[in-house]
Amino acid sequence: MMLKNLLKIALLCLTTASFAQGQNGQATALRKNPYLELPLGAIKAEGWLKEMLVRQKTGATGNLDKLYPSVMGQRNGWLGGDGDQWERGPYWVDGLLPLAYILQDKELIAKTKPWVEWAIRSQQPDGYFGPIKDYGNEPGLQRDNSRDWWPKMVMLKILKQYYTATNDKRIITLMTNYFKYQLKELPSKPLDHWSFWARYRAGDNLAVVYWLYNKTNDQFLLELADLIHRQTFDFTNAFADGKMLTRFGSVHAVNLAQGMKEPLVYYQQHPEQKYLDALKKGFKDLDKYNGFANGMFGGDESLHGNNPTQGSELCTAVEMMFTLETALAITGDVDYADRLEKIAFNALPAQASDDYMSRQYFQQANQVMISRQMHNFDVNHHGTDLCYGLLSGYPCCTSNMHQGWPKFTQNLWYATADKGVAALVYSPSEVKLAVADGKEITIKEETNYPFQEAIKFSISFVKKSKAINFPFHLRIPAWCKAATVKVNGTEVQTSKGNAIVKINRNWQSGDVVELQLPMHIFKNTWFENSVSVERGPITYALKMGEAVKPVKNTIDPIDTGDAFDEVHPTTPWNYGLFDVPNNKLEEKFTVEQAAPISNYPWNLENAPIQIKTKAKRIPSWKLYNEMAGPIPYSITYQLETAKETEEITLIPYGSTRLRISQFPIVGR
């Protein structure tokens, strides 16, 4: 029954997609996107990715109401209480709800229902919904700004996801009435009336307006969309001008990661090249002036350059992933998928504990000691920002970290505008959807990607059917030099990287597609001409010995939690790599399978791939302020190094807590 309902919803999504026929028979005014989101629950995770979701269920995602009851309990304003009225409750449910429906877990679904039902019941006659009353200050809670536009944007995302899973028509009614309220109120109470957050993050609001328009064809929604765009921070011109991303402190990192999708979202209504160009330039400048080898950028909390000891916030990682997922569907640009995988397979797993019960507020690309210590960050929270804890640093990430893996899973597969199916991001999974003229199929993806090169897709038809003709889109990452595609053992296409391959044929139930993405070692250059060692979508980092030190926090438990973990190094870290030309990398860096690929590859013990190479220690490169000191410039004339050459081991960045991922270069 669940499958039947999902396929019905999938057909509904396709028929109401951009440029579909509206209720009055006229074509809608939105651009037709190449890739179309599938209903929540149509995609299942398998293998290591399913293990990540299960660990979220048994960890903080599934139990935050018990672990963080002061905020996520019955006093929360989004449950009608007098407690936290602002973003944290919706943040949690924005990850909990997709997790629940992807796992089809009745217990988790039941946890989401009170939040959804209260939101629906809270709608006022004028269309407003959500908490409506402010309360006095109480430590650890956010009890004011209840009418702020910003938290509603998170709840709108939740309600949209809920609708795609359930087809509950009450969501359409709620959104229609709320957007009429917005159209009436925004001229006198603009996005930044209560706080500045909504002005930067309104791309999420705009995306749901367009989603609803594709359901109802209500013309007032296009008027509202233009109004929201005018009141949103002008990322388009900020990126085109090029100055903002060159300056420290110019923009809050989460606002940037979350908000920078807005030009592309608006592009759907006004398909002008300037919006595409702006985001491409924005990412190029972000890489140049602030980028790290883990796919993230310096922002602790505001923009803070590309020194590998600057921090990047967990909220920034999950919001950047969602921005890239949005950009990928709208444009079909392979670069956005490459960037998405870089964050998902490097930064994201490194920033949460194995049991998903604790996390870092900030992580560092070069992170050699984790301790309670004031660092050179834009914002410090009593020195706990690097520590692994439930509330260390600041609690927004405790609430917001949950959306990363579920939404990643939700965006592995898409329906396509040409009535086919697309696999644009790779992980073990299974998808059920309708192709061609409503024919129902299942595709199972078996792979150990991102650690290995082979991906196998097995196609089956839900009902007995003769051949079905539809295109199958496959992404070839930019790092891949020569991919091959086989169908039933016969090679049908080869492709260079940075491309979408389309296999269009009469498919039979039982057909097997094999995609081979050969991985090679390459390097990239970063701050002070340091280099990263990369293979496929994974950045490799120095394997370091780790000593975990549990800390009982008696200083400020309300603010930063009653306990957290420090991690101290037990092995050297101050290594420089030799300067190796690109055509010699395979000789000087030896790739080995260190362990069988387990369902949980993201720690030192289970890291499945390792790379061995030679290096020398740099005695002058020492701990400073309980972190890696200033990185030596590559290559410094007469830089002192140890006499001995040592063999070092590099492992996937996501499997580390302590690491060097951007190495200085030394001479022999």
Secondary structure, DSSP 8 states (H G I E B T S, - for coil): -HHHHHHHHHHHHHHTSTT-B-TTSSB-SS---SEE---TTSEEE-HHHHHHHHHHHHSHHHHHHHHSHHHHSTTSGGGT-SS--SSHHHHHHHHHHHHHHHHT-HHHHHHHHHHHHHHHHT--TTS--S--------TT---S-TT-HHHHHHHHHHHHHHHHHH--THHHHHHHHHHHHHHHHTTTS-TTSS-SHHHHHTHHHHHHHHHHHHHH--THHHHHHHHHHHHS--HHHHHHH--GGGSTTSSBHHHHHHHTTHHHHHHTTS--HHHHHHHHHHHHHHHHHHB-TTS-B-BSSBB--S-TTSEEEHHHHHHHHHHHHHHHHHH--HHHHHHHHHIIIIIHHHTB-TTSS-B-SEEESSB--B-S---S-SS-STT-TTSEESSSS-THHHHHGGGHHHHHHHTSEEEETTS-EEE-S-SSEEEEEEETTTEEEEEEEEE-TTTSSEEEEEEEESS--S-EEEEEEEEE-TT-S-EEEEETTEEEEEE-SSEEEEEEEEE-TT-EEEEE----EEEEE-GGG-EEEEETTEEEEE---EEEEEEE--S-HHHH-SEEEEEEE-S---EEEE---GGGHHHHSEEEE-S---S---STTT--EEEEEEEEE-TT--EETTEE-----TT-TT----SS-EEEEEEEGGG-SSB--SB-EE--
